[in-house]
Amino acid sequence: MRDPIVEEVRKYRMEHTQKFGGNLAAICADLRSVQEASGHEVVRLPAKRVEPNETAGGVAKRRRVQ
């Protein structure tokens, strides 16, 4: 099933990528400038520490029995 909203987002993303010739650094710099110009507060939360026996959601991984 094709979602028209997803298709529109992909279209604009591709146009933006082509505008910068696929240069990821230039794309990111442009997105940062747009973000800064928006005037919205940017919130950066510290990374959460994940224990080796947990997933990102905090649920313990199941061990395989061999």
mmJSON file of the N, C-alpha and C atoms, coordinates in Angstrom:
{"data_MODEL":{"atom_site":{
"group_PDB":["ATOM","ATOM","ATOM","ATOM","ATOM","ATOM","ATOM","ATOM","ATOM","ATOM","ATOM","ATOM","ATOM","ATOM","ATOM","ATOM","ATOM","ATOM","ATOM","ATOM","ATOM","ATOM","ATOM","ATOM","ATOM","ATOM","ATOM","ATOM","ATOM","ATOM","ATOM","ATOM","ATOM","ATOM","ATOM","ATOM","ATOM","ATOM","ATOM","ATOM","ATOM","ATOM","ATOM","ATOM","ATOM","ATOM","ATOM","ATOM","ATOM","ATOM","ATOM","ATOM","ATOM","ATOM","ATOM","ATOM","ATOM","ATOM","ATOM","ATOM","ATOM","ATOM","ATOM","ATOM","ATOM","ATOM","ATOM","ATOM","ATOM","ATOM","ATOM","ATOM","ATOM","ATOM","ATOM","ATOM","ATOM","ATOM","ATOM","ATOM","ATOM","ATOM","ATOM","ATOM","ATOM","ATOM","ATOM","ATOM","ATOM","ATOM","ATOM","ATOM","ATOM","ATOM","ATOM","ATOM","ATOM","ATOM","ATOM","ATOM","ATOM","ATOM","ATOM","ATOM","ATOM","ATOM","ATOM","ATOM","ATOM","ATOM","ATOM","ATOM","ATOM","ATOM","ATOM","ATOM","ATOM","ATOM","ATOM","ATOM","ATOM","ATOM","ATOM","ATOM","ATOM","ATOM","ATOM","ATOM","ATOM","ATOM","ATOM","ATOM","ATOM","ATOM","ATOM","ATOM","ATOM","ATOM","ATOM","ATOM","ATOM","ATOM","ATOM","ATOM","ATOM","ATOM","ATOM","ATOM","ATOM","ATOM","ATOM","ATOM","ATOM","ATOM","ATOM","ATOM","ATOM","ATOM","ATOM","ATOM","ATOM","ATOM","ATOM","ATOM","ATOM","ATOM","ATOM","ATOM","ATOM","ATOM","ATOM","ATOM","ATOM","ATOM","ATOM","ATOM","ATOM","ATOM","ATOM","ATOM","ATOM","ATOM","ATOM","ATOM","ATOM","ATOM","ATOM","ATOM","ATOM","ATOM","ATOM","ATOM","ATOM","ATOM","ATOM","ATOM","ATOM","ATOM"],
"id":[1,2,3,4,5,6,7,8,9,10,11,12,13,14,15,16,17,18,19,20,21,22,23,24,25,26,27,28,29,30,31,32,33,34,35,36,37,38,39,40,41,42,43,44,45,46,47,48,49,50,51,52,53,54,55,56,57,58,59,60,61,62,63,64,65,66,67,68,69,70,71,72,73,74,75,76,77,78,79,80,81,82,83,84,85,86,87,88,89,90,91,92,93,94,95,96,97,98,99,100,101,102,103,104,105,106,107,108,109,110,111,112,113,114,115,116,117,118,119,120,121,122,123,124,125,126,127,128,129,130,131,132,133,134,135,136,137,138,139,140,141,142,143,144,145,146,147,148,149,150,151,152,153,154,155,156,157,158,159,160,161,162,163,164,165,166,167,168,169,170,171,172,173,174,175,176,177,178,179,180,181,182,183,184,185,186,187,188,189,190,191,192,193,194,195,196,197,198],
"type_symbol":["N","C","C","N","C","C","N","C","C","N","C","C","N","C","C","N","C","C","N","C","C","N","C","C","N","C","C","N","C","C","N","C","C","N","C","C","N","C","C","N","C","C","N","C","C","N","C","C","N","C","C","N","C","C","N","C","C","N","C","C","N","C","C","N","C","C","N","C","C","N","C","C","N","C","C","N","C","C","N","C","C","N","C","C","N","C","C","N","C","C","N","C","C","N","C","C","N","C","C","N","C","C","N","C","C","N","C","C","N","C","C","N","C","C","N","C","C","N","C","C","N","C","C","N","C","C","N","C","C","N","C","C","N","C","C","N","C","C","N","C","C","N","C","C","N","C","C","N","C","C","N","C","C","N","C","C","N","C","C","N","C","C","N","C","C","N","C","C","N","C","C","N","C","C","N","C","C","N","C","C","N","C","C","N","C","C","N","C","C","N","C","C","N","C","C","N","C","C"],
"label_atom_id":["N","CA","C","N","CA","C","N","CA","C","N","CA","C","N","CA","C","N","CA","C","N","CA","C","N","CA","C","N","CA","C","N","CA","C","N","CA","C","N","CA","C","N","CA","C","N","CA","C","N","CA","C","N","CA","C","N","CA","C","N","CA","C","N","CA","C","N","CA","C","N","CA","C","N","CA","C","N","CA","C","N","CA","C","N","CA","C","N","CA","C","N","CA","C","N","CA","C","N","CA","C","N","CA","C","N","CA","C","N","CA","C","N","CA","C","N","CA","C","N","CA","C","N","CA","C","N","CA","C","N","CA","C","N","CA","C","N","CA","C","N","CA","C","N","CA","C","N","CA","C","N","CA","C","N","CA","C","N","CA","C","N","CA","C","N","CA","C","N","CA","C","N","CA","C","N","CA","C","N","CA","C","N","CA","C","N","CA","C","N","CA","C","N","CA","C","N","CA","C","N","CA","C","N","CA","C","N","CA","C","N","CA","C","N","CA","C","N","CA","C","N","CA","C","N","CA","C","N","CA","C"],
"label_alt_id":[null,null,null,null,null,null,null,null,null,null,null,null,null,null,null,null,null,null,null,null,null,null,null,null,null,null,null,null,null,null,null,null,null,null,null,null,null,null,null,null,null,null,null,null,null,null,null,null,null,null,null,null,null,null,null,null,null,null,null,null,null,null,null,null,null,null,null,null,null,null,null,null,null,null,null,null,null,null,null,null,null,null,null,null,null,null,null,null,null,null,null,null,null,null,null,null,null,null,null,null,null,null,null,null,null,null,null,null,null,null,null,null,null,null,null,null,null,null,null,null,null,null,null,null,null,null,null,null,null,null,null,null,null,null,null,null,null,null,null,null,null,null,null,null,null,null,null,null,null,null,null,null,null,null,null,null,null,null,null,null,null,null,null,null,null,null,null,null,null,null,null,null,null,null,null,null,null,null,null,null,null,null,null,null,null,null,null,null,null,null,null,null,null,null,null,null,null,null],
"label_comp_id":["MET","MET","MET","ARG","ARG","ARG","ASP","ASP","ASP","PRO","PRO","PRO","ILE","ILE","ILE","VAL","VAL","VAL","GLU","GLU","GLU","GLU","GLU","GLU","VAL","VAL","VAL","ARG","ARG","ARG","LYS","LYS","LYS","TYR","TYR","TYR","ARG","ARG","ARG","MET","MET","MET","GLU","GLU","GLU","HIS","HIS","HIS","THR","THR","THR","GLN","GLN","GLN","LYS","LYS","LYS","PHE","PHE","PHE","GLY","GLY","GLY","GLY","GLY","GLY","ASN","ASN","ASN","LEU","LEU","LEU","ALA","ALA","ALA","ALA","ALA","ALA","ILE","ILE","ILE","CYS","CYS","CYS","ALA","ALA","ALA","ASP","ASP","ASP","LEU","LEU","LEU","ARG","ARG","ARG","SER","SER","SER","VAL","VAL","VAL","GLN","GLN","GLN","GLU","GLU","GLU","ALA","ALA","ALA","SER","SER","SER","GLY","GLY","GLY","HIS","HIS","HIS","GLU","GLU","GLU","VAL","VAL","VAL","VAL","VAL","VAL","ARG","ARG","ARG","LEU","LEU","LEU","PRO","PRO","PRO","ALA","ALA","ALA","LYS","LYS","LYS","ARG","ARG","ARG","VAL","VAL","VAL","GLU","GLU","GLU","PRO","PRO","PRO","ASN","ASN","ASN","GLU","GLU","GLU","THR","THR","THR","ALA","ALA","ALA","GLY","GLY","GLY","GLY","GLY","GLY","VAL","VAL","VAL","ALA","ALA","ALA","LYS","LYS","LYS","ARG","ARG","ARG","ARG","ARG","ARG","ARG","ARG","ARG","VAL","VAL","VAL","GLN","GLN","GLN"],
"label_asym_id":["A","A","A","A","A","A","A","A","A","A","A","A","A","A","A","A","A","A","A","A","A","A","A","A","A","A","A","A","A","A","A","A","A","A","A","A","A","A","A","A","A","A","A","A","A","A","A","A","A","A","A","A","A","A","A","A","A","A","A","A","A","A","A","A","A","A","A","A","A","A","A","A","A","A","A","A","A","A","A","A","A","A","A","A","A","A","A","A","A","A","A","A","A","A","A","A","A","A","A","A","A","A","A","A","A","A","A","A","A","A","A","A","A","A","A","A","A","A","A","A","A","A","A","A","A","A","A","A","A","A","A","A","A","A","A","A","A","A","A","A","A","A","A","A","A","A","A","A","A","A","A","A","A","A","A","A","A","A","A","A","A","A","A","A","A","A","A","A","A","A","A","A","A","A","A","A","A","A","A","A","A","A","A","A","A","A","A","A","A","A","A","A","A","A","A","A","A","A"],
"label_entity_id":["1","1","1","1","1","1","1","1","1","1","1","1","1","1","1","1","1","1","1","1","1","1","1","1","1","1","1","1","1","1","1","1","1","1","1","1","1","1","1","1","1","1","1","1","1","1","1","1","1","1","1","1","1","1","1","1","1","1","1","1","1","1","1","1","1","1","1","1","1","1","1","1","1","1","1","1","1","1","1","1","1","1","1","1","1","1","1","1","1","1","1","1","1","1","1","1","1","1","1","1","1","1","1","1","1","1","1","1","1","1","1","1","1","1","1","1","1","1","1","1","1","1","1","1","1","1","1","1","1","1","1","1","1","1","1","1","1","1","1","1","1","1","1","1","1","1","1","1","1","1","1","1","1","1","1","1","1","1","1","1","1","1","1","1","1","1","1","1","1","1","1","1","1","1","1","1","1","1","1","1","1","1","1","1","1","1","1","1","1","1","1","1","1","1","1","1","1","1"],
"label_seq_id":[1,1,1,2,2,2,3,3,3,4,4,4,5,5,5,6,6,6,7,7,7,8,8,8,9,9,9,10,10,10,11,11,11,12,12,12,13,13,13,14,14,14,15,15,15,16,16,16,17,17,17,18,18,18,19,19,19,20,20,20,21,21,21,22,22,22,23,23,23,24,24,24,25,25,25,26,26,26,27,27,27,28,28,28,29,29,29,30,30,30,31,31,31,32,32,32,33,33,33,34,34,34,35,35,35,36,36,36,37,37,37,38,38,38,39,39,39,40,40,40,41,41,41,42,42,42,43,43,43,44,44,44,45,45,45,46,46,46,47,47,47,48,48,48,49,49,49,50,50,50,51,51,51,52,52,52,53,53,53,54,54,54,55,55,55,56,56,56,57,57,57,58,58,58,59,59,59,60,60,60,61,61,61,62,62,62,63,63,63,64,64,64,65,65,65,66,66,66],
"pdbx_PDB_ins_code":[null,null,null,null,null,null,null,null,null,null,null,null,null,null,null,null,null,null,null,null,null,null,null,null,null,null,null,null,null,null,null,null,null,null,null,null,null,null,null,null,null,null,null,null,null,null,null,null,null,null,null,null,null,null,null,null,null,null,null,null,null,null,null,null,null,null,null,null,null,null,null,null,null,null,null,null,null,null,null,null,null,null,null,null,null,null,null,null,null,null,null,null,null,null,null,null,null,null,null,null,null,null,null,null,null,null,null,null,null,null,null,null,null,null,null,null,null,null,null,null,null,null,null,null,null,null,null,null,null,null,null,null,null,null,null,null,null,null,null,null,null,null,null,null,null,null,null,null,null,null,null,null,null,null,null,null,null,null,null,null,null,null,null,null,null,null,null,null,null,null,null,null,null,null,null,null,null,null,null,null,null,null,null,null,null,null,null,null,null,null,null,null,null,null,null,null,null,null],
"Cartn_x":[0.84,0.0,0.9,0.599,1.37,0.673,1.442,0.921,1.293,0.313,0.615,1.473,1.342,2.162,3.611,3.824,5.179,5.796,5.017,5.52,5.926,5.136,5.454,6.743,6.9,8.121,9.324,9.212,10.313,10.651,9.633,9.843,10.672,10.257,10.977,12.368,12.51,13.833,14.764,14.272,15.08,15.453,14.515,14.813,15.893,15.801,16.794,18.155,18.186,19.434,20.066,19.259,19.779,20.275,19.637,20.047,21.504,21.941,23.296,24.168,23.7,24.491,24.817,23.976,24.203,25.265,25.783,26.822,26.185,26.439,25.786,26.15,27.385,27.79,27.02,26.845,26.113,24.63,24.071,22.666,22.444,23.305,23.171,23.338,24.298,24.505,23.255,22.656,21.439,20.296,20.134,19.07,19.277,20.538,20.818,20.449,20.75,20.428,18.912,18.181,16.715,16.186,16.758,16.351,16.603,17.765,18.101,17.178,16.878,16.027,14.58,14.19,12.797,12.45,13.459,13.219,12.714,12.529,12.073,13.246,12.952,13.984,14.356,15.644,16.127,16.497,15.919,16.184,17.037,18.159,19.035,19.139,18.622,18.656,19.907,20.458,21.633,21.257,22.212,21.973,21.7,20.814,20.525,21.514,21.979,22.914,22.115,22.513,21.842,22.786,22.312,23.118,23.242,24.318,24.521,23.397,22.659,21.589,20.23,20.2,18.934,18.9,17.703,17.527,17.285,17.178,16.935,15.623,14.661,13.375,13.37,14.499,14.598,14.113,13.821,13.357,14.548,14.733,15.866,15.764,16.906,16.946,16.787,16.16,16.003,17.218,17.71,18.875,18.419,19.157,18.855,19.406,18.62,19.061,19.489,20.73,21.249,21.354],
"Cartn_y":[-1.163,0.0,1.247,2.181,3.411,4.5,5.164,6.242,7.569,8.406,9.668,10.615,10.573,11.434,10.978,9.671,9.127,9.436,9.295,9.591,11.056,11.953,13.385,13.685,13.086,13.28,12.78,11.614,11.057,11.947,12.511,13.4,14.613,15.277,16.464,16.12,14.963,14.531,14.325,13.712,13.477,14.797,15.726,17.038,17.752,17.662,18.296,17.644,16.329,15.603,16.007,16.102,16.475,17.917,18.785,20.195,20.312,19.4,19.424,18.318,17.729,16.706,15.501,15.227,14.07,14.294,15.527,15.839,15.902,14.869,14.749,15.908,16.343,17.464,18.729,18.988,20.174,20.057,18.863,18.639,18.905,18.363,18.547,20.012,20.695,22.121,22.918,22.599,23.296,23.026,21.783,21.445,22.138,22.247,22.964,24.438,25.044,26.462,26.675,25.753,25.837,25.688,24.754,24.519,25.771,26.378,27.577,28.741,28.887,29.976,29.816,28.602,28.361,29.071,29.291,29.944,29.016,27.739,26.776,26.361,26.1,25.637,24.195,23.939,22.588,21.958,20.808,20.113,18.894,18.822,17.66,16.968,15.773,15.01,14.146,13.911,13.043,11.613,10.907,9.514,8.676,7.715,6.815,5.665,5.298,4.175,2.872,1.992,0.71,-0.38,-1.166,-2.267,-3.349,-4.101,-5.121,-6.139,-6.405,-7.405,-6.783,-5.519,-4.857,-4.326,-4.139,-3.491,-2.016,-1.237,0.202,0.481,-0.415,-0.219,-0.623,-1.132,-1.5,-2.907,-3.677,-5.05,-5.984,-6.88,-7.799,-8.68,-8.93,-9.823,-11.262,-12.047,-13.458,-14.203,-15.08,-15.873,-17.138,-17.484,-18.727,-19.914,-20.943,-22.177,-23.109,-23.569,-24.435,-25.864],
"Cartn_z":[0.0,0.0,0.0,-0.865,-0.951,-0.154,0.665,1.5,0.837,0.499,-0.187,0.647,1.947,2.801,2.77,2.856,2.791,1.429,0.382,-0.965,-1.092,-0.508,-0.566,0.198,1.374,2.161,1.38,0.763,-0.026,-1.215,-1.844,-2.987,-2.572,-1.48,-1.028,-0.51,0.127,0.589,-0.593,-1.662,-2.852,-3.52,-3.595,-4.174,-3.364,-2.056,-1.18,-1.364,-1.472,-1.692,-3.018,-4.062,-5.379,-5.394,-4.631,-4.555,-4.097,-3.235,-2.704,-3.295,-4.373,-5.055,-4.193,-3.209,-2.348,-1.292,-1.169,-0.189,1.195,1.997,3.302,4.23,4.221,5.082,4.707,3.423,2.969,3.304,3.163,3.496,4.982,5.828,7.281,7.662,7.05,7.338,6.971,5.838,5.423,6.397,6.814,7.755,9.098,9.534,10.783,10.656,9.506,9.329,9.306,8.697,8.684,10.11,10.847,12.229,13.071,12.919,13.68,13.315,12.042,11.572,12.024,12.384,12.792,14.094,14.923,16.201,17.291,16.964,17.97,18.853,20.107,21.028,20.672,20.602,20.328,21.658,21.953,23.207,22.916,23.583,23.435,24.79,24.861,26.099,26.127,27.312,27.388,27.004,26.455,26.066,27.31,27.158,28.269,28.241,29.399,29.5,29.435,28.545,28.376,28.858,29.784,30.29,29.221,29.22,28.175,28.037,29.111,29.037,28.786,28.343,28.077,26.645,26.14,24.852,25.101,24.049,24.196,24.916,24.819,25.474,26.935,27.418,28.822,29.122,28.117,28.311,28.129,29.071,29.002,27.773,27.149,25.974,26.444,25.607,25.914,25.403,26.228,25.839,25.134,24.113,23.397,24.172,24.254,24.884,23.765,23.865,22.786,23.216],
"occupancy":[1.0,1.0,1.0,1.0,1.0,1.0,1.0,1.0,1.0,1.0,1.0,1.0,1.0,1.0,1.0,1.0,1.0,1.0,1.0,1.0,1.0,1.0,1.0,1.0,1.0,1.0,1.0,1.0,1.0,1.0,1.0,1.0,1.0,1.0,1.0,1.0,1.0,1.0,1.0,1.0,1.0,1.0,1.0,1.0,1.0,1.0,1.0,1.0,1.0,1.0,1.0,1.0,1.0,1.0,1.0,1.0,1.0,1.0,1.0,1.0,1.0,1.0,1.0,1.0,1.0,1.0,1.0,1.0,1.0,1.0,1.0,1.0,1.0,1.0,1.0,1.0,1.0,1.0,1.0,1.0,1.0,1.0,1.0,1.0,1.0,1.0,1.0,1.0,1.0,1.0,1.0,1.0,1.0,1.0,1.0,1.0,1.0,1.0,1.0,1.0,1.0,1.0,1.0,1.0,1.0,1.0,1.0,1.0,1.0,1.0,1.0,1.0,1.0,1.0,1.0,1.0,1.0,1.0,1.0,1.0,1.0,1.0,1.0,1.0,1.0,1.0,1.0,1.0,1.0,1.0,1.0,1.0,1.0,1.0,1.0,1.0,1.0,1.0,1.0,1.0,1.0,1.0,1.0,1.0,1.0,1.0,1.0,1.0,1.0,1.0,1.0,1.0,1.0,1.0,1.0,1.0,1.0,1.0,1.0,1.0,1.0,1.0,1.0,1.0,1.0,1.0,1.0,1.0,1.0,1.0,1.0,1.0,1.0,1.0,1.0,1.0,1.0,1.0,1.0,1.0,1.0,1.0,1.0,1.0,1.0,1.0,1.0,1.0,1.0,1.0,1.0,1.0,1.0,1.0,1.0,1.0,1.0,1.0],
"B_iso_or_equiv":[0.0,0.0,0.0,0.0,0.0,0.0,0.0,0.0,0.0,0.0,0.0,0.0,0.0,0.0,0.0,0.0,0.0,0.0,0.0,0.0,0.0,0.0,0.0,0.0,0.0,0.0,0.0,0.0,0.0,0.0,0.0,0.0,0.0,0.0,0.0,0.0,0.0,0.0,0.0,0.0,0.0,0.0,0.0,0.0,0.0,0.0,0.0,0.0,0.0,0.0,0.0,0.0,0.0,0.0,0.0,0.0,0.0,0.0,0.0,0.0,0.0,0.0,0.0,0.0,0.0,0.0,0.0,0.0,0.0,0.0,0.0,0.0,0.0,0.0,0.0,0.0,0.0,0.0,0.0,0.0,0.0,0.0,0.0,0.0,0.0,0.0,0.0,0.0,0.0,0.0,0.0,0.0,0.0,0.0,0.0,0.0,0.0,0.0,0.0,0.0,0.0,0.0,0.0,0.0,0.0,0.0,0.0,0.0,0.0,0.0,0.0,0.0,0.0,0.0,0.0,0.0,0.0,0.0,0.0,0.0,0.0,0.0,0.0,0.0,0.0,0.0,0.0,0.0,0.0,0.0,0.0,0.0,0.0,0.0,0.0,0.0,0.0,0.0,0.0,0.0,0.0,0.0,0.0,0.0,0.0,0.0,0.0,0.0,0.0,0.0,0.0,0.0,0.0,0.0,0.0,0.0,0.0,0.0,0.0,0.0,0.0,0.0,0.0,0.0,0.0,0.0,0.0,0.0,0.0,0.0,0.0,0.0,0.0,0.0,0.0,0.0,0.0,0.0,0.0,0.0,0.0,0.0,0.0,0.0,0.0,0.0,0.0,0.0,0.0,0.0,0.0,0.0,0.0,0.0,0.0,0.0,0.0,0.0],
"pdbx_formal_charge":[null,null,null,null,null,null,null,null,null,null,null,null,null,null,null,null,null,null,null,null,null,null,null,null,null,null,null,null,null,null,null,null,null,null,null,null,null,null,null,null,null,null,null,null,null,null,null,null,null,null,null,null,null,null,null,null,null,null,null,null,null,null,null,null,null,null,null,null,null,null,null,null,null,null,null,null,null,null,null,null,null,null,null,null,null,null,null,null,null,null,null,null,null,null,null,null,null,null,null,null,null,null,null,null,null,null,null,null,null,null,null,null,null,null,null,null,null,null,null,null,null,null,null,null,null,null,null,null,null,null,null,null,null,null,null,null,null,null,null,null,null,null,null,null,null,null,null,null,null,null,null,null,null,null,null,null,null,null,null,null,null,null,null,null,null,null,null,null,null,null,null,null,null,null,null,null,null,null,null,null,null,null,null,null,null,null,null,null,null,null,null,null,null,null,null,null,null,null],
"auth_seq_id":[1,1,1,2,2,2,3,3,3,4,4,4,5,5,5,6,6,6,7,7,7,8,8,8,9,9,9,10,10,10,11,11,11,12,12,12,13,13,13,14,14,14,15,15,15,16,16,16,17,17,17,18,18,18,19,19,19,20,20,20,21,21,21,22,22,22,23,23,23,24,24,24,25,25,25,26,26,26,27,27,27,28,28,28,29,29,29,30,30,30,31,31,31,32,32,32,33,33,33,34,34,34,35,35,35,36,36,36,37,37,37,38,38,38,39,39,39,40,40,40,41,41,41,42,42,42,43,43,43,44,44,44,45,45,45,46,46,46,47,47,47,48,48,48,49,49,49,50,50,50,51,51,51,52,52,52,53,53,53,54,54,54,55,55,55,56,56,56,57,57,57,58,58,58,59,59,59,60,60,60,61,61,61,62,62,62,63,63,63,64,64,64,65,65,65,66,66,66],
"auth_comp_id":["MET","MET","MET","ARG","ARG","ARG","ASP","ASP","ASP","PRO","PRO","PRO","ILE","ILE","ILE","VAL","VAL","VAL","GLU","GLU","GLU","GLU","GLU","GLU","VAL","VAL","VAL","ARG","ARG","ARG","LYS","LYS","LYS","TYR","TYR","TYR","ARG","ARG","ARG","MET","MET","MET","GLU","GLU","GLU","HIS","HIS","HIS","THR","THR","THR","GLN","GLN","GLN","LYS","LYS","LYS","PHE","PHE","PHE","GLY","GLY","GLY","GLY","GLY","GLY","ASN","ASN","ASN","LEU","LEU","LEU","ALA","ALA","ALA","ALA","ALA","ALA","ILE","ILE","ILE","CYS","CYS","CYS","ALA","ALA","ALA","ASP","ASP","ASP","LEU","LEU","LEU","ARG","ARG","ARG","SER","SER","SER","VAL","VAL","VAL","GLN","GLN","GLN","GLU","GLU","GLU","ALA","ALA","ALA","SER","SER","SER","GLY","GLY","GLY","HIS","HIS","HIS","GLU","GLU","GLU","VAL","VAL","VAL","VAL","VAL","VAL","ARG","ARG","ARG","LEU","LEU","LEU","PRO","PRO","PRO","ALA","ALA","ALA","LYS","LYS","LYS","ARG","ARG","ARG","VAL","VAL","VAL","GLU","GLU","GLU","PRO","PRO","PRO","ASN","ASN","ASN","GLU","GLU","GLU","THR","THR","THR","ALA","ALA","ALA","GLY","GLY","GLY","GLY","GLY","GLY","VAL","VAL","VAL","ALA","ALA","ALA","LYS","LYS","LYS","ARG","ARG","ARG","ARG","ARG","ARG","ARG","ARG","ARG","VAL","VAL","VAL","GLN","GLN","GLN"],
"auth_asym_id":["A","A","A","A","A","A","A","A","A","A","A","A","A","A","A","A","A","A","A","A","A","A","A","A","A","A","A","A","A","A","A","A","A","A","A","A","A","A","A","A","A","A","A","A","A","A","A","A","A","A","A","A","A","A","A","A","A","A","A","A","A","A","A","A","A","A","A","A","A","A","A","A","A","A","A","A","A","A","A","A","A","A","A","A","A","A","A","A","A","A","A","A","A","A","A","A","A","A","A","A","A","A","A","A","A","A","A","A","A","A","A","A","A","A","A","A","A","A","A","A","A","A","A","A","A","A","A","A","A","A","A","A","A","A","A","A","A","A","A","A","A","A","A","A","A","A","A","A","A","A","A","A","A","A","A","A","A","A","A","A","A","A","A","A","A","A","A","A","A","A","A","A","A","A","A","A","A","A","A","A","A","A","A","A","A","A","A","A","A","A","A","A","A","A","A","A","A","A"],
"auth_atom_id":["N","CA","C","N","CA","C","N","CA","C","N","CA","C","N","CA","C","N","CA","C","N","CA","C","N","CA","C","N","CA","C","N","CA","C","N","CA","C","N","CA","C","N","CA","C","N","CA","C","N","CA","C","N","CA","C","N","CA","C","N","CA","C","N","CA","C","N","CA","C","N","CA","C","N","CA","C","N","CA","C","N","CA","C","N","CA","C","N","CA","C","N","CA","C","N","CA","C","N","CA","C","N","CA","C","N","CA","C","N","CA","C","N","CA","C","N","CA","C","N","CA","C","N","CA","C","N","CA","C","N","CA","C","N","CA","C","N","CA","C","N","CA","C","N","CA","C","N","CA","C","N","CA","C","N","CA","C","N","CA","C","N","CA","C","N","CA","C","N","CA","C","N","CA","C","N","CA","C","N","CA","C","N","CA","C","N","CA","C","N","CA","C","N","CA","C","N","CA","C","N","CA","C","N","CA","C","N","CA","C","N","CA","C","N","CA","C","N","CA","C","N","CA","C","N","CA","C","N","CA","C"],
"pdbx_PDB_model_num":[1,1,1,1,1,1,1,1,1,1,1,1,1,1,1,1,1,1,1,1,1,1,1,1,1,1,1,1,1,1,1,1,1,1,1,1,1,1,1,1,1,1,1,1,1,1,1,1,1,1,1,1,1,1,1,1,1,1,1,1,1,1,1,1,1,1,1,1,1,1,1,1,1,1,1,1,1,1,1,1,1,1,1,1,1,1,1,1,1,1,1,1,1,1,1,1,1,1,1,1,1,1,1,1,1,1,1,1,1,1,1,1,1,1,1,1,1,1,1,1,1,1,1,1,1,1,1,1,1,1,1,1,1,1,1,1,1,1,1,1,1,1,1,1,1,1,1,1,1,1,1,1,1,1,1,1,1,1,1,1,1,1,1,1,1,1,1,1,1,1,1,1,1,1,1,1,1,1,1,1,1,1,1,1,1,1,1,1,1,1,1,1,1,1,1,1,1,1]
}}}
